[in-house]
Amino acid sequence: MTIVSQRAQSLGTENAFIVLAEVNRLIREGRDILSFCIGQPDFHTPQHIQDAAVSAIREGKHGYTPSAGIAELRDAVAKELSRTRGIEVLPDDVVIAAGAKPFIGYTIASVTDYGAGDEVIYPVPGFPIYESQIKANGAVGVPIFLRESRQFSFDPQELADKITPRTKLLILNSPQNPTGGIIPRKDMEAIADILRQHPQVWIFADEIYGRLIYDGEFVSIASLPGMQERTIISDGCSKTYAMTGWRLGYIANRKLAPFFTTWITNTESCASQITQWAGVQALNGPQDDANRMRDIFHQRRELIVGLLNEVPGIHCQSPGGAFYAWPNVTEACQLTGCRDSEEFRKRLLNEAGVAVLADIHFGQRVEGEGQHIRLSYAASDEAIREGVRRMAEFVKKQMK
Ligand SMILES: Cc1ncc(COP(=O)(O)O)c(C=O)c1O
C-alpha cells in the first residue's frame, strides 16, 4: 500500500484560501457576502507596469532566465533596497522568485537541518506559512507572542529568554500580517542588541508590507549596525504594486544568494520572464500609483477603525501599516453568546454575510490576549461601511 509522508501530512496551509473557497461557494449559492478575508490590494496593476509585460511578450522576452533573475531586475532591486534601507545591496546579493513566499521555505531549509533540533523563533499571531514551513523542514518552532499592549510588537525580553544555542533563525515581520503592527525603532534596536550576543542566529526580515506605513517609520533590522550580513531581506511587488497574481518577490543576502539560486534551479527554474520585466518597470518607473494606493489604504484604515470601534463589544487599535485591522472581539463574543472568535467568525459569515478570518488562522491564540478577528481593508469604502454595519446589526440583535 502506498503511503503519504508524515511531512506532507503535516503541511499547514493559509486558511484565507480555505475560507475564501467557503465564501465563493456561498456566493455561488446566491448568498450576499462581503469578504474581508484575502490580503491583496483590490486595485488594478498600474497601466505602465501592464504595458511593460505586454511589450516583453511581443518582443519575445518570454523564455527561461537565469535562476537568480534577469540582471536588469536584480540591479533595480539592489538600488531600491539600498535606497529604502540606507544600506549597500549589490545586484549579486539579490535573488528573484515567483513571489516572496517561496523564500520562507528556502530560508528555513538553508539554515536548519532536518530533525537536528534546530530552532526557529517566529511571531504569533503570524503569517501561517512560517509555522508550516518550519514543521515541513523538520525544525523546531518557537513562537514569540505579539502583545496588544505593545501595539502588536513583541517584548524584546521575551526574545532574549527564548534564544538558545540551538536557535538558528528569527523571523521578523514588520509591518505585520495579521495585526498591522510595526516594530518601533527602539524595539528593533533592542532586538539587534540581543542578537549581537548570539552570532549564530540568522534573521528573516519579511518586509513585504514595508511601503505600506501610515504612522511612525519603517525600520529594517538590516540597517542597524552589524545586522545586514545575517539578515535575509524579503520583499516583493505583490502588495506595493497590486501584483499578487503576477508572482514576483525578491530577497537580498550575500552569503545565501547562491544557495537560494540553487533552490530555484531545483524548483521553479526562474520567475516568469514577463513578470520580471514588469517588475523592472514597477521599481524603476513612476511611483505615483503605488503612493496613491498607499494613501487610499491609509484613508480606509481611518474609516474601518473608526467604524469598528462603534460596534458594541469590539475594540480596535489603529494599525501602523499593511492593510489589516485586528480588532479584539472578546466582549462581542460574550454579548453574542459565541464560545470564541472562530464561532463569532462563522456566525458572522452565515448570519450577517460578512467574511473575516479568526485569530486561530494565524497560530495558537495568545494566552491572556483575548479573542481577535482579522479584516483585510483592501476593500471599497462602501464595502467597509456596509460590512461593519452588518457586524453591528448582528451583535445588537443578539444583545436584545
Ligand atoms: C507576511 C507575508 N509574507 C509574505 C507574503 C507572500 O507574498 P507574495 O505574494 O510575494 O508571495 C504574504 C502574503 O500574503 C504575507 O502576508
The ligand as an SDF file (V2000), in Angstrom:
LIG
                    3D

 16 16  0  0  0  0  0  0  0  0999 V2000
    3.6360   38.3950    5.8000 C   0  0  0  0  0  0  0  0  0  0  0  0
    3.6240   37.9260    4.3910 C   0  0  0  0  0  0  0  0  0  0  0  0
    4.7640   37.4910    3.8460 N   0  0  0  0  0  0  0  0  0  0  0  0
    4.8020   37.0510    2.5820 C   0  0  0  0  0  0  0  0  0  0  0  0
    3.6730   37.0270    1.7960 C   0  0  0  0  0  0  0  0  0  0  0  0
    3.7680   36.4620    0.4070 C   0  0  0  0  0  0  0  0  0  0  0  0
    3.7370   37.4100   -0.5770 O   0  0  0  0  0  0  0  0  0  0  0  0
    3.9660   37.0280   -2.1000 P   0  0  0  0  0  0  0  0  0  0  0  0
    2.6920   37.3090   -2.8120 O   0  0  0  0  0  0  0  0  0  0  0  0
    5.0800   37.9170   -2.5690 O   0  0  0  0  0  0  0  0  0  0  0  0
    4.3650   35.5960   -2.1900 O   0  0  0  0  0  0  0  0  0  0  0  0
    2.4680   37.4780    2.3220 C   0  0  0  0  0  0  0  0  0  0  0  0
    1.2250   37.4120    1.5200 C   0  0  0  0  0  0  0  0  0  0  0  0
    0.1200   37.4500    1.9920 O   0  0  0  0  0  0  0  0  0  0  0  0
    2.4410   37.9430    3.6570 C   0  0  0  0  0  0  0  0  0  0  0  0
    1.3100   38.3960    4.2290 O   0  0  0  0  0  0  0  0  0  0  0  0
  1  2  1  0
  2  3  1  0
  2 15  2  0
  3  4  2  0
  4  5  1  0
  5  6  1  0
  5 12  2  0
  6  7  1  0
  7  8  1  0
  8  9  2  0
  8 10  1  0
  8 11  1  0
 12 13  1  0
 12 15  1  0
 13 14  2  0
 15 16  1  0
M  END
$$$$
